[in-house]
Amino acid sequence: MTTSMISNTKPKASSSGRLEGLLIAEFESSKNSLFGNIKLREQAMERFAKQGIPNRKHEEYKYINVELALKGEFAFSSNNTLTEKQIESFRFLKEAITIVIENGIFNEKLSNIQNLPKGLIVSGLAEASTKHLSFFGKHYSKYSDINVDPFVALNTALAKDGVFIHIAQGVAVSQPIHIIHVSSAKQSTIIHPRNLIIVEANAQAKIVESFETTDSSAKMFNNALTEIVIDANAIVEHYKVQDEKDQGYMVNTTQVNQKKHSVFTTNTFTLSGSLVRNNLTIVLDEENIESHLNGLYLTNGNQVVDNHTLVDHRKPNCNSNELYKGIIEDKSSATFNGKIYVRKDAQKTNAFQSNKNILLSDDGTINTKPQLEIYADDVKCSHGTSTGKLDADKIFYLRARGLSEASAKKLLMHAFASEVVEMITIDALREYVEEKISMRFE
């Protein structure tokens, strides 16, 4: 693809159209310095140019105003300026292998990867594209489809770095691997971090991603993409803690591919961020696979949180369970759009999905859309959703036993959230999330 091919796709005459033009121009000026396959990047940018930034007319984005979030002037890169002292407050897992990604760029100096266990490789993604080419070439961009979502296409075109993790066959990593994504730019910036995580057969790992910000004055739009490959009999626990404050805007895409007899559990905790969109796709690509998807989102003010999940059952005898819970306050809004897809060959599938929400104000909004698309006839599948307010009888019961109304409500909200929080198997992480939730309820 040539420059002229992209320029023939005219951006819309709007603020988003202007930004699309700037993103295309940024790609043309920087593509020769970016890692990986330039042809793939050109194809991805061509797809983005055709799709454009989605608006509310786009079915998959009708409950979230991404165009509004991308209004204004943005830079497309930022220097790494963090100090050890600044990053220390984000190291809430003291016994973990720590990886720092600052403004989308792997920061080896601040990462704790000097004494890795045998069989574990950690490096910047750009470095891995040459140093670990055999793994990188086999898996990079093989699972996230540039034709499905414009933000996937944009990340594939413009990603400058991220982290590469490879866990060798049979290796059980005892320490949690903590990937700290920090936004520290001093001006409004769009970043495109990219991660590739490969867990070979019979390996085990616990991976935590946290999203933080150091400067509340700069608007950060984080278009992050992670591909996770889980081979046969591997066991992976994956956690996301999203806490980017009011100036944080995020589209976070996670694409998971599982092989036979593997077990994958993912837990997403959205604690703050002006706009957060999570796209999570799990492909159960062979038999006897187990997948667990859990999420908790707490929204207030004018915050917008949008969770889109897709569990793709392709083969027989697989199980998936999904539980997302939300507490919506003030004028905030939340969306849960969960889809279970059972293909014709996926007989003996067990797939269950649940979304439960509490509305704390009359101005809050919840949009919930659980979906089943089933082409096999020997399956057990169900979905359910519930939305309501705090139980008045339970509040009365607790007040009759001496609690104030505020304390009674706080206790009920803790009980509601605990079903998801208690699924955390890392003690330090569970304590950290519980503390953050308590602060929110105060």
NULUMSE-477732 format. One line per field, with one value per residue (C-alpha): x, y, z; residue in one letter. Coordinates in nm, 2 decimals, always signed. Layout:
% residues N
east: (X:...)
north: (Y:...)
up: (Z:...)
aa: (A:...)
This chain:
% residues 442
east: (+0.00:+0.13:+0.07:-0.16:-0.38:-0.45:-0.49:-0.76:-0.98:-1.11:-1.17:-1.51:-1.55:-1.57:-1.33:-1.30:-1.24:-0.96:-0.81:-0.83:-0.63:-0.37:-0.34:-0.29:-0.02:+0.15:+0.16:+0.31:+0.58:+0.68:+0.61:+0.97:+1.09:+0.83:+0.90:+0.76:+0.60:+0.55:+0.30:+0.08:+0.09:-0.01:-0.30:-0.41:-0.40:-0.59:-0.86:-0.87:-0.89:-1.20:-1.37:-1.28:-1.34:-1.67:-1.96:-2.30:-2.43:-2.19:-2.39:-2.10:-2.04:-2.39:-2.38:-2.04:-1.93:-1.58:-1.59:-1.65:-1.36:-1.13:-1.22:-0.93:-0.57:-0.36:+0.01:+0.10:+0.41:+0.56:+0.89:+0.96:+1.01:+0.90:+1.13:+1.16:+0.99:+0.69:+0.64:+0.68:+0.31:+0.19:+0.40:+0.12:+0.24:+0.57:+0.67:+0.59:+0.80:+0.73:+0.71:+0.66:+0.50:+0.52:+0.31:+0.30:+0.68:+0.85:+1.07:+1.34:+1.51:+1.21:+1.11:+1.22:+1.33:+1.69:+1.66:+1.38:+1.32:+1.44:+1.20:+1.05:+1.14:+1.04:+1.13:+1.00:+0.78:+0.99:+1.30:+1.12:+1.03:+1.40:+1.55:+1.27:+1.15:+1.06:+0.79:+0.70:+0.65:+0.44:+0.19:+0.20:-0.13:-0.25:-0.55:-0.67:-0.85:-0.79:-1.12:-1.33:-1.27:-1.11:-0.91:-0.75:-0.65:-0.52:-0.31:-0.17:-0.07:+0.08:+0.20:+0.55:+0.62:+0.47:+0.57:+0.66:+0.62:+0.70:+0.66:+0.83:+0.67:+0.62:+0.73:+0.52:+0.60:+0.55:+0.56:+0.28:+0.38:+0.27:+0.25:+0.21:+0.08:+0.14:+0.03:+0.26:+0.23:+0.21:-0.01:-0.31:-0.18:-0.29:-0.09:-0.11:+0.06:+0.07:+0.14:+0.20:+0.18:+0.26:+0.21:+0.34:+0.19:+0.17:+0.29:+0.13:+0.12:-0.06:-0.06:-0.18:-0.23:-0.28:-0.36:-0.25:-0.19:+0.05:-0.09:-0.45:-0.42:-0.34:-0.60:-0.47:-0.64:-0.50:-0.57:-0.43:-0.42:-0.31:-0.29:-0.27:-0.19:-0.25:-0.13:-0.25:-0.29:-0.17:-0.33:-0.34:-0.50:-0.53:-0.63:-0.69:-0.72:-0.82:-0.78:-0.68:-0.88:-1.09:-0.85:-0.81:-0.98:-0.93:-1.02:-0.87:-0.88:-0.78:-0.78:-0.73:-0.67:-0.69:-0.58:-0.70:-0.73:-0.62:-0.78:-0.80:-0.95:-0.98:-1.10:-1.15:-1.19:-1.28:-1.24:-1.21:-1.15:-1.37:-1.44:-1.34:-1.43:-1.32:-1.33:-1.26:-1.27:-1.18:-1.16:-1.19:-1.01:-0.98:-1.16:-1.19:-1.12:-1.23:-1.28:-1.39:-1.47:-1.55:-1.58:-1.67:-1.73:-1.80:-1.91:-1.99:-2.00:-2.02:-1.81:-1.88:-1.78:-1.86:-1.78:-1.80:-1.73:-1.73:-1.68:-1.63:-1.69:-1.54:-1.49:-1.68:-1.67:-1.58:-1.70:-1.73:-1.87:-1.92:-2.02:-2.01:-2.14:-2.18:-2.26:-2.38:-2.40:-2.48:-2.51:-2.27:-2.35:-2.24:-2.29:-2.26:-2.27:-2.19:-2.21:-2.17:-2.11:-2.15:-2.04:-2.19:-1.91:-1.91:-2.14:-2.15:-2.08:-2.16:-2.18:-2.33:-2.35:-2.48:-2.49:-2.61:-2.63:-2.72:-2.84:-2.78:-2.94:-3.23:-2.99:-2.76:-2.79:-2.73:-2.75:-2.73:-2.74:-2.65:-2.66:-2.65:-2.59:-2.60:-2.56:-2.51:-2.80:-2.64:-2.55:-2.63:-2.63:-2.80:-2.78:-2.94:-2.94:-3.08:-3.08:-3.23:-3.17:-3.04:-3.29:-3.49:-3.59:-3.22:-3.13:-3.42:-3.30:-2.94:-3.05:-3.27:-2.95:-2.78:-2.61:-2.65:-2.82:-2.48:-2.31:-2.60:-2.57:-2.19:-2.22:-2.47:-2.25:-1.95:-2.15:-2.26:-1.91:-1.75:-1.87:-1.62:-1.35:-1.32:-1.22:-0.88:-0.63:-0.34:-0.37:-0.20:-0.40:-0.73:-0.64:-0.55:-0.88:-1.08:-0.91:-0.98:-1.35:-1.38:-1.24:-1.50:-1.79:-1.68)
north: (+0.00:+0.34:+0.68:+0.78:+0.48:+0.60:+0.96:+0.86:+0.77:+1.11:+1.17:+1.30:+1.68:+1.68:+1.69:+1.31:+1.33:+1.58:+1.35:+1.05:+1.26:+1.34:+0.98:+0.88:+1.15:+1.03:+0.68:+0.79:+0.99:+0.72:+0.38:+0.32:+0.35:+0.11:-0.25:-0.55:-0.61:-0.28:-0.45:-0.56:-0.20:-0.06:-0.30:-0.21:+0.17:+0.12:-0.07:+0.21:+0.48:+0.30:+0.23:+0.56:+0.65:+0.49:+0.70:+0.63:+0.51:+0.22:-0.07:-0.18:+0.17:+0.31:+0.36:+0.53:+0.86:+0.80:+1.10:+1.33:+1.18:+1.24:+1.61:+1.86:+1.86:+1.54:+1.45:+1.10:+1.03:+1.13:+1.08:+0.85:+1.07:+0.86:+0.83:+0.53:+0.73:+0.81:+0.45:+0.32:+0.40:+0.18:-0.13:-0.27:-0.63:-0.62:-0.98:-0.96:-0.95:-0.59:-0.45:-0.08:+0.05:+0.43:+0.61:+0.29:+0.23:-0.05:+0.11:-0.15:+0.08:+0.09:-0.27:-0.55:-0.82:-0.87:-1.22:-1.39:-1.76:-2.01:-2.04:-1.69:-1.42:-1.06:-0.78:-0.48:-0.58:-0.39:-0.57:-0.91:-0.85:-0.92:-1.09:-1.34:-1.35:-1.72:-1.67:-1.32:-1.41:-1.72:-1.53:-1.15:-1.02:-1.37:-1.34:-0.98:-0.91:-0.56:-0.60:-0.63:-0.31:+0.02:+0.05:-0.29:-0.17:+0.16:-0.01:-0.26:+0.03:+0.26:+0.05:+0.16:-0.08:-0.27:-0.59:-0.94:-1.23:-1.59:-1.87:-2.20:-2.54:-2.68:-2.37:-2.26:-1.90:-1.87:-1.49:-1.28:-1.09:-0.73:-0.51:-0.14:+0.08:+0.44:+0.76:+1.04:+1.28:+1.65:+1.72:+1.54:+1.23:+0.92:+0.61:+0.25:+0.00:-0.36:-0.67:-1.03:-1.30:-1.66:-1.94:-2.27:-2.62:-2.72:-2.38:-2.17:-1.80:-1.52:-1.19:-0.86:-0.54:-0.21:+0.12:+0.43:+0.80:+1.05:+1.38:+1.48:+1.78:+1.60:+1.41:+1.06:+0.83:+0.48:+0.24:-0.08:-0.42:-0.75:-1.09:-1.39:-1.74:-2.03:-2.37:-2.72:-2.79:-2.44:-2.25:-1.87:-1.62:-1.27:-0.95:-0.59:-0.30:+0.02:+0.34:+0.62:+0.90:+1.16:+1.24:+0.88:+0.76:+0.40:+0.14:-0.18:-0.49:-0.83:-1.13:-1.47:-1.80:-2.13:-2.48:-2.82:-2.88:-2.52:-2.31:-1.93:-1.69:-1.32:-1.06:-0.69:-0.42:-0.07:+0.17:+0.51:+0.66:+0.91:+0.67:+0.30:+0.05:-0.31:-0.55:-0.91:-1.20:-1.55:-1.83:-2.19:-2.34:-2.71:-2.96:-2.97:-2.60:-2.40:-2.02:-1.78:-1.41:-1.19:-0.81:-0.54:-0.18:+0.12:+0.44:+0.78:+1.15:+1.14:+0.83:+0.59:+0.22:-0.02:-0.39:-0.60:-0.97:-1.25:-1.62:-1.82:-2.20:-2.37:-2.73:-2.98:-3.04:-2.69:-2.48:-2.10:-1.90:-1.52:-1.29:-0.90:-0.68:-0.30:-0.02:+0.30:+0.63:+1.00:+1.06:+0.79:+0.51:+0.15:-0.10:-0.48:-0.65:-1.01:-1.27:-1.64:-1.80:-2.18:-2.32:-2.63:-2.85:-2.74:-3.01:-3.07:-2.70:-2.55:-2.17:-1.95:-1.57:-1.33:-0.95:-0.78:-0.41:-0.17:+0.19:+0.43:+0.73:+0.82:+0.98:+0.68:+0.45:+0.09:-0.08:-0.46:-0.70:-1.07:-1.27:-1.64:-1.75:-2.13:-2.36:-2.69:-2.89:-3.07:-2.78:-2.62:-2.24:-1.97:-1.59:-1.36:-0.99:-0.79:-0.42:-0.26:-0.04:-0.13:-0.35:-0.12:-0.40:-0.50:-0.13:-0.12:-0.45:-0.32:+0.02:-0.16:-0.31:+0.01:+0.10:+0.44:+0.46:+0.53:+0.24:+0.01:+0.10:+0.07:-0.28:-0.39:-0.26:-0.44:-0.76:-0.71:-0.65:-0.92:-1.20:-1.08:-0.95:-1.29:-1.46:-1.29:-1.55:-1.31:-1.18:-0.85:-0.77:-0.86:-0.63:-0.35:-0.38:-0.40:-0.08:+0.10:-0.01:+0.11:+0.45:+0.48:+0.39:+0.66)
up: (+0.00:-0.08:+0.07:-0.21:-0.14:+0.21:+0.11:-0.13:+0.16:+0.26:+0.63:+0.74:+0.76:+1.14:+1.44:+1.43:+1.06:+1.12:+1.38:+1.14:+0.89:+1.15:+1.25:+0.89:+0.85:+1.17:+1.04:+0.70:+0.88:+1.13:+0.96:+0.85:+1.21:+1.37:+1.45:+1.28:+0.94:+0.75:+0.51:+0.80:+0.94:+0.60:+0.57:+0.92:+0.86:+0.53:+0.73:+0.99:+0.72:+0.58:+0.91:+1.09:+1.45:+1.55:+1.66:+1.81:+1.47:+1.49:+1.65:+1.87:+2.00:+2.03:+2.41:+2.42:+2.27:+2.16:+1.92:+2.21:+2.41:+2.11:+2.07:+2.11:+2.02:+2.08:+2.06:+1.94:+2.15:+2.49:+2.65:+2.95:+3.25:+3.55:+3.85:+4.08:+4.35:+4.13:+4.03:+4.39:+4.48:+4.20:+4.31:+4.53:+4.47:+4.66:+4.58:+4.20:+3.89:+3.79:+3.43:+3.37:+3.05:+3.05:+2.79:+2.59:+2.59:+2.79:+3.06:+3.14:+3.39:+3.62:+3.57:+3.80:+3.55:+3.65:+3.81:+3.62:+3.68:+3.42:+3.13:+3.16:+2.90:+2.94:+2.70:+2.52:+2.23:+1.97:+2.10:+2.08:+1.71:+1.63:+1.94:+1.98:+1.62:+1.62:+1.89:+1.78:+1.41:+1.50:+1.72:+1.67:+1.53:+1.46:+1.69:+1.69:+1.36:+1.20:+1.02:+1.33:+1.52:+1.41:+1.73:+1.67:+1.33:+1.47:+1.73:+1.48:+1.26:+1.52:+1.82:+1.91:+2.20:+2.49:+2.66:+2.54:+2.78:+2.70:+2.95:+2.84:+2.84:+3.19:+3.38:+3.67:+3.76:+4.13:+4.15:+4.00:+3.69:+3.74:+3.43:+3.54:+3.26:+3.36:+3.17:+3.26:+2.96:+3.04:+2.73:+2.58:+2.41:+2.23:+2.30:+2.15:+2.39:+2.26:+2.46:+2.35:+2.62:+2.52:+2.78:+2.65:+2.73:+3.10:+3.22:+3.49:+3.56:+3.73:+3.54:+3.67:+3.46:+3.63:+3.46:+3.64:+3.58:+3.74:+3.60:+3.63:+3.40:+3.08:+2.88:+2.80:+2.54:+2.58:+2.29:+2.44:+2.29:+2.45:+2.28:+2.51:+2.38:+2.61:+2.50:+2.61:+2.98:+3.08:+3.37:+3.36:+3.59:+3.45:+3.63:+3.52:+3.76:+3.58:+3.79:+3.55:+3.72:+3.55:+3.27:+3.16:+2.85:+2.74:+2.48:+2.61:+2.38:+2.50:+2.26:+2.41:+2.23:+2.43:+2.34:+2.48:+2.86:+2.94:+3.21:+3.19:+3.44:+3.39:+3.64:+3.54:+3.81:+3.67:+3.96:+3.77:+3.43:+3.25:+2.96:+2.97:+2.69:+2.74:+2.45:+2.57:+2.32:+2.42:+2.16:+2.29:+2.00:+2.11:+2.34:+2.72:+2.78:+3.08:+3.08:+3.36:+3.30:+3.60:+3.62:+3.87:+3.76:+4.00:+3.82:+3.95:+3.83:+3.45:+3.40:+3.12:+3.13:+2.85:+2.87:+2.55:+2.59:+2.33:+2.42:+2.10:+2.16:+1.85:+1.98:+2.20:+2.57:+2.69:+2.98:+3.02:+3.31:+3.31:+3.59:+3.57:+3.84:+3.85:+4.09:+3.91:+4.08:+4.00:+3.62:+3.52:+3.28:+3.22:+2.95:+2.95:+2.61:+2.64:+2.37:+2.38:+2.04:+2.01:+1.67:+1.51:+1.61:+1.98:+2.12:+2.50:+2.56:+2.90:+2.89:+3.15:+3.17:+3.43:+3.47:+3.79:+3.86:+4.14:+4.05:+4.33:+4.16:+3.93:+3.69:+3.64:+3.33:+3.27:+2.93:+2.95:+2.66:+2.72:+2.40:+2.30:+1.94:+1.93:+1.63:+1.82:+1.97:+2.27:+2.49:+2.83:+2.80:+2.99:+3.04:+3.29:+3.40:+3.69:+3.77:+4.08:+4.38:+4.72:+4.91:+5.14:+5.37:+5.42:+5.49:+5.75:+5.90:+5.95:+6.08:+6.33:+6.46:+6.52:+6.19:+6.03:+5.69:+5.52:+5.70:+5.61:+5.24:+5.24:+5.40:+5.13:+4.85:+4.99:+5.01:+4.65:+4.52:+4.73:+4.50:+4.24:+4.47:+4.66:+4.33:+4.36:+4.46:+4.52:+4.88:+4.82:+4.51:+4.69:+4.98:+4.74:+4.55:+4.87:+5.00:+4.67:+4.68:+5.04:+4.94:+4.66:+4.89:+5.14)
aa: (M:T:T:S:M:I:S:N:T:K:P:K:A:S:S:S:G:R:L:E:G:L:L:I:A:E:F:E:S:S:K:N:S:L:F:G:N:I:K:L:R:E:Q:A:M:E:R:F:A:K:Q:G:I:P:N:R:K:H:E:E:Y:K:Y:I:N:V:E:L:A:L:K:G:E:F:A:F:S:S:N:N:T:L:T:E:K:Q:I:E:S:F:R:F:L:K:E:A:I:T:I:V:I:E:N:G:I:F:N:E:K:L:S:N:I:Q:N:L:P:K:G:L:I:V:S:G:L:A:E:A:S:T:K:H:L:S:F:F:G:K:H:Y:S:K:Y:S:D:I:N:V:D:P:F:V:A:L:N:T:A:L:A:K:D:G:V:F:I:H:I:A:Q:G:V:A:V:S:Q:P:I:H:I:I:H:V:S:S:A:K:Q:S:T:I:I:H:P:R:N:L:I:I:V:E:A:N:A:Q:A:K:I:V:E:S:F:E:T:T:D:S:S:A:K:M:F:N:N:A:L:T:E:I:V:I:D:A:N:A:I:V:E:H:Y:K:V:Q:D:E:K:D:Q:G:Y:M:V:N:T:T:Q:V:N:Q:K:K:H:S:V:F:T:T:N:T:F:T:L:S:G:S:L:V:R:N:N:L:T:I:V:L:D:E:E:N:I:E:S:H:L:N:G:L:Y:L:T:N:G:N:Q:V:V:D:N:H:T:L:V:D:H:R:K:P:N:C:N:S:N:E:L:Y:K:G:I:I:E:D:K:S:S:A:T:F:N:G:K:I:Y:V:R:K:D:A:Q:K:T:N:A:F:Q:S:N:K:N:I:L:L:S:D:D:G:T:I:N:T:K:P:Q:L:E:I:Y:A:D:D:V:K:C:S:H:G:T:S:T:G:K:L:D:A:D:K:I:F:Y:L:R:A:R:G:L:S:E:A:S:A:K:K:L:L:M:H:A:F:A:S:E:V:V:E:M:I:T:I:D:A:L:R:E:Y:V:E:E:K:I:S:M:R:F:E)
